Amino acid sequence: MKLSTTIKVAIVALMTQQSILSQEVMKEVTATDQKYTIENCVNHFELDKAVKTKVGYQYWFADKNFTLENTLKMSIVEPGKSTHAPHHHIEEELFYILEGTAEFFLDGKTVTAGPNTSFYCPSNVEHGIKNVGNTNLKYLVIKKDLK
C-alpha cells in the first residue's frame, strides 16, 4: 500500500475514533446535567397518570427523558388482545408478568405463562406478547433506550 493511502486510512480511523469518543463524552456531560433527587427517583403508580391505549393502558415508571439508558413501563392489556403484532428492533427487552396469562412469541415459537415469569427478548429477534387469559394481563417492560 502506498504511504499516502496508509496516511489517509489512519486519518479516517482516528477521526472515527474521535467521533465515537466525543459522543460518549457528550453522553456523560448530559447525564450529569440531570438533577436526580429522592423525590423524582421514587415513582408510585398513579392511574390518573397512565396513558390509555387501544388495548388497555400503560404507565411509565421511568422513561427515556428521565433515565440515561433504561426505561421501565407497566402495560395492562385486555383479554384476547396484544399491544401490537410481533416485531423486532435493535433494543433488547425484558418482560415480567405481574398478573394474568401471557403468550410470548419469540423467533417463531410461543410459550404461555403466568405471574412471576420473565421473558427475555434479544436484540433484533422477532417477538411479541399477547393476553391469552380471561382477565387483564399486567406486565413490566424494561428496555434500553438507544437515544
C-alpha atoms as a printed R data frame, in Angstrom:
    type eleno elety resid chain resno       x       y      z
1   ATOM     1    CA   MET     A     1   0.000   0.000  0.000
2   ATOM     2    CA   LYS     A     2   1.276   3.489 -0.834
3   ATOM     3    CA   LEU     A     3   2.335   5.751  2.012
4   ATOM     4    CA   SER     A     4  -0.317   8.354  1.092
5   ATOM     5    CA   THR     A     5  -3.070   5.698  1.199
6   ATOM     6    CA   THR     A     6  -1.813   4.460  4.578
7   ATOM     7    CA   ILE     A     7  -1.872   8.001  5.934
8   ATOM     8    CA   LYS     A     8  -5.417   8.576  4.611
9   ATOM     9    CA   VAL     A     9  -6.644   5.326  6.217
10  ATOM    10    CA   ALA     A    10  -5.003   6.277  9.519
11  ATOM    11    CA   ILE     A    11  -6.610   9.742  9.457
12  ATOM    12    CA   VAL     A    12 -10.078   8.296  8.778
13  ATOM    13    CA   ALA     A    13  -9.596   5.764 11.586
14  ATOM    14    CA   LEU     A    14  -8.519   8.492 14.021
15  ATOM    15    CA   MET     A    15 -11.434  10.733 13.030
16  ATOM    16    CA   THR     A    16 -13.888   7.863 13.511
17  ATOM    17    CA   GLN     A    17 -12.416   7.042 16.925
18  ATOM    18    CA   GLN     A    18 -12.591  10.713 17.987
19  ATOM    19    CA   SER     A    19 -16.209  10.939 16.842
20  ATOM    20    CA   ILE     A    20 -17.145   7.892 18.914
21  ATOM    21    CA   LEU     A    21 -15.272   9.187 21.968
22  ATOM    22    CA   SER     A    22 -16.867  12.636 21.684
23  ATOM    23    CA   GLN     A    23 -20.323  11.025 21.610
24  ATOM    24    CA   GLU     A    24 -19.504   9.092 24.805
25  ATOM    25    CA   VAL     A    25 -18.228  12.252 26.495
26  ATOM    26    CA   MET     A    26 -21.393  14.082 25.393
27  ATOM    27    CA   LYS     A    27 -23.491  11.326 26.990
28  ATOM    28    CA   GLU     A    28 -21.557  11.726 30.252
29  ATOM    29    CA   VAL     A    29 -21.990  15.512 30.225
30  ATOM    30    CA   THR     A    30 -25.712  15.166 29.538
31  ATOM    31    CA   ALA     A    31 -26.003  12.616 32.346
32  ATOM    32    CA   THR     A    32 -24.545  14.990 34.921
33  ATOM    33    CA   ASP     A    33 -26.943  17.766 33.844
34  ATOM    34    CA   GLN     A    34 -29.915  15.737 35.145
35  ATOM    35    CA   LYS     A    35 -30.899  16.611 38.716
36  ATOM    36    CA   TYR     A    36 -31.861  13.377 40.445
37  ATOM    37    CA   THR     A    37 -33.480  13.671 43.854
38  ATOM    38    CA   ILE     A    38 -35.222  11.260 46.192
39  ATOM    39    CA   GLU     A    39 -38.480  12.945 45.169
40  ATOM    40    CA   ASN     A    40 -38.114  12.287 41.430
41  ATOM    41    CA   CYS     A    41 -36.357   8.908 41.777
42  ATOM    42    CA   VAL     A    42 -39.310   7.306 43.605
43  ATOM    43    CA   ASN     A    43 -42.359   6.782 41.409
44  ATOM    44    CA   HIS     A    44 -45.607   5.464 42.875
45  ATOM    45    CA   PHE     A    45 -48.161   4.173 40.393
46  ATOM    46    CA   GLU     A    46 -50.997   6.650 39.796
47  ATOM    47    CA   LEU     A    47 -53.812   5.524 37.495
48  ATOM    48    CA   ASP     A    48 -54.680   9.107 36.506
49  ATOM    49    CA   LYS     A    49 -51.167   9.462 35.026
50  ATOM    50    CA   ALA     A    50 -51.478   6.259 32.966
51  ATOM    51    CA   VAL     A    51 -51.791   6.585 29.195
52  ATOM    52    CA   LYS     A    52 -54.857   4.947 27.630
53  ATOM    53    CA   THR     A    53 -54.092   2.675 24.683
54  ATOM    54    CA   LYS     A    54 -56.367   0.828 22.250
55  ATOM    55    CA   VAL     A    55 -55.912  -2.405 24.276
56  ATOM    56    CA   GLY     A    56 -55.705  -1.091 27.869
57  ATOM    57    CA   TYR     A    57 -53.187   1.378 29.254
58  ATOM    58    CA   GLN     A    58 -49.501   1.893 30.028
59  ATOM    59    CA   TYR     A    59 -47.665   3.637 32.818
60  ATOM    60    CA   TRP     A    60 -44.060   4.810 32.572
61  ATOM    61    CA   PHE     A    61 -42.189   4.451 35.857
62  ATOM    62    CA   ALA     A    62 -39.044   5.693 34.113
63  ATOM    63    CA   ASP     A    63 -38.952   6.894 30.525
64  ATOM    64    CA   LYS     A    64 -36.188   7.836 28.102
65  ATOM    65    CA   ASN     A    65 -36.448  11.510 29.066
66  ATOM    66    CA   PHE     A    66 -35.578  10.718 32.699
67  ATOM    67    CA   THR     A    67 -33.107   7.847 32.616
68  ATOM    68    CA   LEU     A    68 -29.732   7.648 30.939
69  ATOM    69    CA   GLU     A    69 -30.411   4.403 29.067
70  ATOM    70    CA   ASN     A    70 -33.067   2.133 30.578
71  ATOM    71    CA   THR     A    71 -36.832   2.525 30.668
72  ATOM    72    CA   LEU     A    72 -39.411   0.844 32.883
73  ATOM    73    CA   LYS     A    73 -43.031   0.630 31.796
74  ATOM    74    CA   MET     A    74 -46.068  -1.232 33.080
75  ATOM    75    CA   SER     A    75 -48.584  -2.359 30.477
76  ATOM    76    CA   ILE     A    76 -52.145  -3.528 31.085
77  ATOM    77    CA   VAL     A    77 -53.685  -5.470 28.196
78  ATOM    78    CA   GLU     A    78 -57.323  -6.545 27.992
79  ATOM    79    CA   PRO     A    79 -58.217 -10.247 27.474
80  ATOM    80    CA   GLY     A    80 -57.610 -11.559 23.957
81  ATOM    81    CA   LYS     A    81 -55.581  -8.517 22.860
82  ATOM    82    CA   SER     A    82 -51.962  -7.584 22.266
83  ATOM    83    CA   THR     A    83 -50.270  -4.196 22.112
84  ATOM    84    CA   HIS     A    84 -49.016  -4.858 18.561
85  ATOM    85    CA   ALA     A    85 -48.107  -7.617 16.143
86  ATOM    86    CA   PRO     A    86 -44.793  -9.462 16.525
87  ATOM    87    CA   HIS     A    87 -41.923  -7.176 15.595
88  ATOM    88    CA   HIS     A    88 -38.197  -6.666 16.114
89  ATOM    89    CA   HIS     A    89 -35.906  -3.765 16.995
90  ATOM    90    CA   ILE     A    90 -32.303  -3.103 17.945
91  ATOM    91    CA   GLU     A    91 -33.007  -2.801 21.687
92  ATOM    92    CA   GLU     A    92 -33.233  -5.904 23.847
93  ATOM    93    CA   GLU     A    93 -36.299  -6.130 26.121
94  ATOM    94    CA   LEU     A    94 -37.192  -7.875 29.334
95  ATOM    95    CA   PHE     A    95 -40.836  -8.576 30.247
96  ATOM    96    CA   TYR     A    96 -42.002  -9.531 33.751
97  ATOM    97    CA   ILE     A    97 -45.560 -10.832 34.233
98  ATOM    98    CA   LEU     A    98 -47.318  -9.416 37.300
99  ATOM    99    CA   GLU     A    99 -50.902 -10.638 36.694
100 ATOM   100    CA   GLY     A   100 -52.786 -12.642 34.078
101 ATOM   101    CA   THR     A   101 -51.750 -15.121 31.400
102 ATOM   102    CA   ALA     A   102 -49.401 -14.164 28.580
103 ATOM   103    CA   GLU     A   103 -48.420 -15.846 25.371
104 ATOM   104    CA   PHE     A   104 -44.875 -14.880 24.470
105 ATOM   105    CA   PHE     A   105 -43.762 -15.193 20.867
106 ATOM   106    CA   LEU     A   106 -40.033 -15.397 20.155
107 ATOM   107    CA   ASP     A   107 -38.414 -16.263 16.840
108 ATOM   108    CA   GLY     A   108 -41.291 -18.431 15.555
109 ATOM   109    CA   LYS     A   109 -42.137 -20.223 18.806
110 ATOM   110    CA   THR     A   110 -44.590 -19.462 21.643
111 ATOM   111    CA   VAL     A   111 -44.879 -20.220 25.331
112 ATOM   112    CA   THR     A   112 -47.739 -19.434 27.720
113 ATOM   113    CA   ALA     A   113 -47.045 -18.399 31.301
114 ATOM   114    CA   GLY     A   114 -48.488 -16.516 34.248
115 ATOM   115    CA   PRO     A   115 -47.357 -14.286 37.122
116 ATOM   116    CA   ASN     A   116 -43.756 -14.175 38.313
117 ATOM   117    CA   THR     A   117 -42.419 -15.203 34.923
118 ATOM   118    CA   SER     A   118 -39.937 -13.214 32.871
119 ATOM   119    CA   PHE     A   119 -39.427 -13.237 29.117
120 ATOM   120    CA   TYR     A   120 -36.197 -12.001 27.580
121 ATOM   121    CA   CYS     A   121 -36.005 -10.756 24.007
122 ATOM   122    CA   PRO     A   122 -32.526 -10.347 22.480
123 ATOM   123    CA   SER     A   123 -31.719  -7.575 20.028
124 ATOM   124    CA   ASN     A   124 -33.243  -7.885 16.532
125 ATOM   125    CA   VAL     A   125 -35.226 -11.061 17.277
126 ATOM   126    CA   GLU     A   126 -38.905 -11.085 16.291
127 ATOM   127    CA   HIS     A   127 -41.083 -11.125 19.412
128 ATOM   128    CA   GLY     A   128 -44.493 -10.280 20.790
129 ATOM   129    CA   ILE     A   129 -46.703 -10.673 23.832
130 ATOM   130    CA   LYS     A   130 -50.451 -11.318 23.935
131 ATOM   131    CA   ASN     A   131 -53.070 -11.686 26.656
132 ATOM   132    CA   VAL     A   132 -54.497 -15.209 26.289
133 ATOM   133    CA   GLY     A   133 -56.316 -15.203 29.645
134 ATOM   134    CA   ASN     A   134 -59.772 -14.134 30.816
135 ATOM   135    CA   THR     A   135 -58.510 -11.235 32.962
136 ATOM   136    CA   ASN     A   136 -56.292  -8.230 32.300
137 ATOM   137    CA   LEU     A   137 -52.630  -9.000 31.667
138 ATOM   138    CA   LYS     A   138 -50.308  -6.751 33.681
139 ATOM   139    CA   TYR     A   139 -46.590  -6.805 32.952
140 ATOM   140    CA   LEU     A   140 -43.459  -4.713 33.254
141 ATOM   141    CA   VAL     A   141 -41.167  -3.941 30.314
142 ATOM   142    CA   ILE     A   142 -37.534  -2.993 30.809
143 ATOM   143    CA   LYS     A   143 -35.843  -1.690 27.688
144 ATOM   144    CA   LYS     A   144 -32.561   0.030 26.950
145 ATOM   145    CA   ASP     A   145 -33.186   3.289 25.114
146 ATOM   146    CA   LEU     A   146 -30.588   3.807 22.425
147 ATOM   147    CA   LYS     A   147 -31.150   7.563 22.086
